[in-house]
Amino acid sequence: MARWLKRHIALVLTVIVPTCAAILYYGFVASDVYISESRFLVRSPQHPMQGGFVGQLLQVSGISHSQDDAYSVHDYILSRDALRELDAKAGVRKAFTSKQVDLFNRFPGLSWDDSFEEFYR
């Protein structure tokens, strides 16, 4: 066994050791992480489109200026105001700072900075 380890040290160090470390971490240390995803489409009120027949055809098919509204919603969702409101209503910061979350996924984790800016980042 020792002779095999010496001959295949690169394999042991690059494949076997990291795989065993990952199994131990994800199997026994890491907290369960649940991800929920929701998608929605924001449409603006019907505005007359320019472009004659082609514009009317696109409007009937559902292609309109809703991208303008979607960008503003997207920007708000990624804003500090949205995080403050989410924290006030749902306790997001409390969930991320819980002692039930493992050290690497917990906020602030290994960092000493527990400011709102760091939490936002």
HELIX and SHEET records of a PDB file:
HELIX    1   1 ALA A    2  ARG A    7  1                                   6    
HELIX    2   2 ILE A    9  LEU A   11  1                                   3    
HELIX    3   3 VAL A   12  ILE A   16  3                                   5    
HELIX    4   4 VAL A   17  LEU A   24  1                                   8    
HELIX    5   5 TYR A   25  VAL A   29  3                                   5    
HELIX    6   6 GLY A   52  VAL A   60  1                                   9    
HELIX    7   7 SER A   66  ILE A   77  1                                  12    
HELIX    8   8 ARG A   80  ALA A   90  1                                  11    
HELIX    9   9 VAL A   92  PHE A   96  1                                   5    
HELIX   10  10 PHE A  116  TYR A  120  1                                   5    
END                                                                             
